[in-house]
Amino acid sequence: MTNNQNYIITRLTALWALNECGLGGFMHALGSPFTGILVGGISVLLITLIASNSRNIKNSIIKALCIVLLVKLSVSPHSPVTAYFAVSFQAFLGIILYSLFSINQLTVIGLSMLTFFESAVQKIFTLTVIYGRSLWLAIDTYLDWITSNFNITSLNVSSSFLAITYISFYVLSGLIIGIIIVKIIKSIDTIDPKKLDFKPINEATNSRARKRSKLPTRLAIFWFITILIILLPLFFFSGQDFGWKAGFYIIARSLVIIGLWYMVLAPIIMKGINNFLGKRETKYKAEINEVLKLLPYLKSIIGYAWQDSKSLKGINRVQSFLAKSIVYSIHYKPSNH
């Protein structure tokens, strides 16, 4: 990359913002079953590239993080509080690793693995806080029922084992994604930006409103299914720890905790985030406007890069797609710029 460093970092920041606000939806449209892993991996990739093109890693990443969060607050105001914490965790962990140990294969892979570890632990912690011991009790009950009814005496699986397996899967995914990120970074310099020859399509602005209107319904369905899965063994398997009392306890507990979170704690925390970012909005106003202007173009570039990689298959296509998306996004110049 031979462009001006500030120019490159601005484009990478815009891609990071797009990743947090909408690239997950794009990946979902491609039919990928690993959208969360891909989006998290792309964040690590962009943080690494921002650090690589910066003379001051700490200042550059913090500035980019503030811009990304402000854009996220503007474009996706429905995003949960935990999303802001997850993005911030990735950024500050990147600052620590890259400042202390420089940017190399080990730190890139380490950042990816630790990011995915935090994501898995956060999900398990959230479920435990909401449903308490009853969640793991229900899982153990299911497993015991399967073991006894299908005569699988050698099956030695518990809820703890499943939780550890889940975390291990995410850490292993982080290792694989980290290796892929290293390969993508190496391949970026081999891509010819002159191949970028297309007219960007500005997506409809009302698509965000449609997505937002579906969000409450999706949340309601998710919580309904989750509670139902936990309640089934409590109602239909005999034992002193089960029955309608335990079922109603879980319902009451989950509703109280979810209500406290969404009606009390989350608004307070979001207000704090708004105040914190609001103080920095004026400072980065020009950069934020630049990023917002770039988003529609970058969406088109990403679609173009995906089609431009269609000759490849599987993971090779994903690597080529991401590398081309980055190179094309950096070198593309809108007609009004």
N, C-alpha and C positions, 0 to 999 in steps of 0.2 A: 504494500500500500504506500503510494508516494504522495497522496494528497496531504493537505494541511491537517495537523493533528486535531485542532479544534473542530474542523469541518467533519472529520471522520468520527470523532466522539459524539458530535451532534446526531449524525446519522445512526450510529450504533445505539444511542439513547432512544431515538425514535423507534428503532426496531424493538428495543427492550420494552418500551411503552406499548407498542402494538402487540407484543407477545403477551403482556400482562392483561391487556384490555380485550384482545380479540383473536389472537393467533390460536388459542385453544379451541375456539369455535371452528376455525378453518381446518385444524387437524381432525376435529370430530367429523367434519363434513367429508373428509377423505376416508372415513370409516376406520380410523385407527383405534384399537382397543386400549392403547397406552397413552392417551392424550395427556394425562397428568405428568407422566414420566417425561414425555417429549417436551412439554412446556417448561418443566423444571430444568431439563437439560439445556434447553435453548437459553434460559436465563443465565445459567452458569457459563455457557459459551459467550454470551454478549458481555457479561461482567469481565470475563477473562480478556476479551478483545479490547474493552475500554481500558483496562489496566495496562495492557500491552502497548497501547498507543498514547499513554499518559506519562508525563514527566513527574507528576505527583499523584500516585495511586490513590491515596486517601481522599484528597480534595476532589479528584475527578469522579470517583465512584460515588461519593456523598452527593455531589452536585447532580450527577445523573440519577441517583436514587430519588432525590427530592423532585426532580422534574418528572420522573416516571410516576411517582405517587400522586403528584398534582394532576397529571394527565389522567391517571386512573380514577382519581376522585371526580374529575370532570366528565369523563367518558363513561365510566362504569360506577356510578354512585351507589349501586346496589351491592357492590362487592363486600363480602364479610370482613370483619375486623381482622380475622386470622390471616387473610390474604396479605394485608399490609405488613403483619409481623413476619410472614414467611419470606416476602420479598426483601424486607429489611435484614432478616437473618442472613440470607444469601449474600447480600451486599457487604455487611460488616464482617462476615466470615471470610469473604474474598479479600477484603482490606487486610485482615490479620494475616492470612496465609501468604498473600503475595507481597506484603510489606516485610514480613519477617524472613521468608524463605525464597523470595523471588518467584518469577513465573516459570515453571518448568513442568514436565510431565507429571511428576509426583504431586505437586501442589494442585494442578488442575484436576487430577483424578481424586485427590483428597477432598477438594472442595465439592466435587460432584457427589462423592460417597457420603460426606457429612450432611450435605443438603438433603439427600434422599432419606438418610437416617432420621433427621429432624422431622421430615414430612410424615414418615410412618409413625414415629412416636407421638406426634401431635394428634394424629387420627385416633390412635388407641387411647390416648389420654382423654380426648374429648368424649369418646364413647363411654369410658369408665366414669367420668364425672357426671354425665347425663343419666346413665342407667345403673351405676354402682356395681356391686358384686353380683346382682341379678343377671347382668349380661353374661358374665363368664359362667354363672351357674346354669343358665339356659343352654349355653354352648356345650358344657360338659354333659348335660342331660341328653341332648341330641346325640352326642358321641356314644354315651353309654347305651342308649336305645339302639343305635345302629349296631354296636358291638354284640349286644345280647340277641337281637332279632336275626342277624345274619351270621351268627356263630363265628365272628371274627375274633377269636380269643387272643390272637397275636397282636391285634391292633392296640398300641399303647399311645393314644393321642389324647391330649387334653387341651383346654382353652389356652393354657400357658404356652404349650407347644405350638399351637396355631399362631399366637401372637408373636412368638420368637421367629417362627417361619416367615410370617408376614414382614417383620422388620428385616430379616436376613435377605428376603427377596428384594426389598427396596435397596438395601446396601449393595447387593450384587448388581442390581440394575444401575446403581450409581457408578460402580466400577466399570461396567460395560459402556455406559454413556460417557464417562470420563475418557476412556480410551478412544471412543468415536470422536469426541470433541478435539482431542489432540490431533487426530487424523484430518479433521475438517480444517483446523487452523493451518496445518501444513499444506493443505491443498488450495487454500485461498489465493496464494500468490501465483498459482498455475492457471487461474481462470482469466480469460481475456474479456475485459469489460466492454470491448467494442461490439461484442455479440448482442448487447442490449439494444434491441431495435423494435419498439412497440409503442403504441399509444395507450397510455393508462386510462382505465375506466373508473370514473368516480362513482363509488357505490352509493346506493340510496341512503339518505340520512335517516329515514324513518325505520330502518331495520333494527336499530338499537331499541326503539320504543317497543317493537314487537317482542323482542327478546325479554325486555324487562317485564312486560305484561304476563309472560308465561312463568316467571320466576316463582311467585307465591304458590302456584299450583304444583310446580315441580317439587318445591320444598315440602308442601303438605303431603304429597304422594310418598316422598322419600321417608319422612318421619312416620307415616302411617304404616308402611311396609316394615320398617325397622322395628317399631313397637310390636307389630303383629308377630313377627318372627320370634321375638323374645317371649311373648305371652303364650304362644302355642304350647311349649313344653310345660309351662307352669300350670296350665289349665287341664292338659290331657294326660300328664304323667302323674301317677300317684306318689305320695311321699309327704313327710311332714313339712318340708320346705316349700311345697307347691300348693296350688289351689287358687281360688278366686281372690283371697286376701293378698297373696303375693302379687297377683296380677294387677289388682287395683293400686297396690303400693307402687309398682313400677310406673303405671300410668300417671299417678299423682306426682311422683318424684320427677319424672321426665318433663311433665308439663310445667311444674314449678321452676325447675332449673332452666328450661328453654325460655320460659316467660321472663324470668329474672335477667337472663342473658340478653334477649332481644329487646326487652322493654326498659331495662334499667342499665345494666353494665355496658352493653354494646353502644348505646347512644352516648353515654358518658365518655367512653374511650374514643369514639368517633369524633366527638366534639373536641377532645384534646388533640387528636390527629389533625382535625381541621384548623384549630388554632395554631398548632405548631407549623403546619405547612403554609397557612395563610400568611405568616410572618415572612416567609421566604418566597411567596408568589411574586411580589413586586420585583425582588432581586433577580428572579429568573423569568420575568415576563416575556422577554424577547425570545428566549430559548423555548419556552412553552408554546408560544405562538408558532414558532418555526416547526416544532414537533407536530402540533395539531394540523398544520398545513401539509406536512409530509405524509401523514397517516393514509389518506386515500391513495396516494401514489404508491406507497409501500405495499399496500394490499394488492394492487395490480401487479407490482413487481414480483411479489411472492407467488401469485398465480402463474405469472409468466415463467418464473424459475422452475416451478413444478412441471410445467409442460416441457420446458427446455431440457429436463432431466428424464423424459419419458423413455429414452433409449436404454436406460438402466433399470434394474430390478432390485427389490428388497432394500437392504440396508445401504447398498451402493447408491441407489437413487436418493435415499434420504440424505446421505452425506453430500452428494452432488447438489441436491436441492438447497440445502442450508448454506453451503459455501457460495453458490451462485446468488442466492437471495442477499447475502451480505455484500458481496462484491458489486452486484448490480445496484443495490440500494445506496451504496457509497458513491458510485460513479454517475448515477442518473441525475440529470439536471432538468427540472421542470422548466417549461417555456417561460414562466413568469419569474424565474430566478436569475 
